[in-house]
Amino acid sequence: MKFSVLERLSLFPLLPEKGTFLNLKAIRKIREELSIDEDEMKEMEFEQFDDGRLRWDIKKDPNKEIEIPESIKKIIVIKLKEMDESGELEDRHFTLYERFIEKK
């Protein structure tokens, strides 16, 4: 699947901090792939401000191809559904919800 920078950043908090060793190993690998490397930062003119805000040129977003194992997809689906049911979804989750839940 190809993910934009916003989607990549929005996936981080959906991944659990605790779990089985195998899940944590897979999650660690996915977190590394979701990370924005130095070359991408330069290319997109990525900036992080003192207050935590981020800014980048979305026209230069590389839409990185990332393979997510089924076990991690299930975790993401469960979290997105929980957030939907509790009214905690944000606009930044919209495309992720479509992709993982509605399969668009």
N, C-alpha and C positions, 0 to 999 in steps of 0.2 A: 504494500500500500504506500502511496505517496502522501506525505504530510507536510503541511505548511509550517512555518515557524510558530505561528499562534497555536496550531493544533499540537505541535510537539511540546510547547510550553504548558499547554492545558492538560496534556496527558500525565505529566509528572505527578501532580497531586492525586490523581486517580489510582496510582499504583501504591499498594500497601507497603508499610514499613516493616511489618511482621508477617511471618508465614513459615512454611516448611523450607528446609534447606534448598530443595530443588526449585521451588517457586522463587525464593529470594535470589538464587543464582540466575534464573531466567530474567527476573526483574532488573537485576543489576546490569545485565547485558543490554536490555531494552533501554534503560536509563542512559547508558553510554551512547547508544545509537541516536536517542532523542536529543542528546546534548548538541549544542551549537558550537562547532569548532572555530578556531581562530581564523581560518581562511574564510569561512562563511560570514563571520562577524565583519571582517574587513570588506568583503564583497557587498554585503547588505548595509554597510555603514551603521552597524549595530551600536546602540548607546544604552548604557544603564545609568540612571540618575540616582542621586543620594537618597531620594524618597522611595526608591524601589521601582519606579516606572521604567519601562523599556521602550525603545523606539528603533525602528529599522525601516529601510526602503522596501516596501512590500512588492514593488515591481521587480526587485532583484532577489526575491524569495526563491530558493532553489527547489522547494517541494521535494524533499528528500525521500527516497525509497527506503522503507523500513519493513522488514519481515517480522510480524508479531505472531508468536506461537499461539495455538488454540487455547492453551491453558491460561495465557495472559489475556487473550481476548475475552474469555469468560469472566475473568476478574474485572475487566473494564466494563463489560456489559452489566454486571451486577451493580457496580458502583454508579454507573449512569442511571440505571433504573431506580436505585435508592434515592439518588439526587432528584430525579423527576418526581417520584412519589412524595418526597418531603418538600418540594418546591425550591430546591437549592440549585437547580440548573441556572447557569448564566449564559449570556449570549455567546461567549467564547466556546461553549460546549455544543452549540447547535450543529455544526458540521460533524462533530464526533458522534453525536447522538444519531444523526442520519446515517452515518457510515456503519456504526456498530450495531445499532438497534433496528433501524429501518432498512438496512442493507442497500443504501443508495450509492 
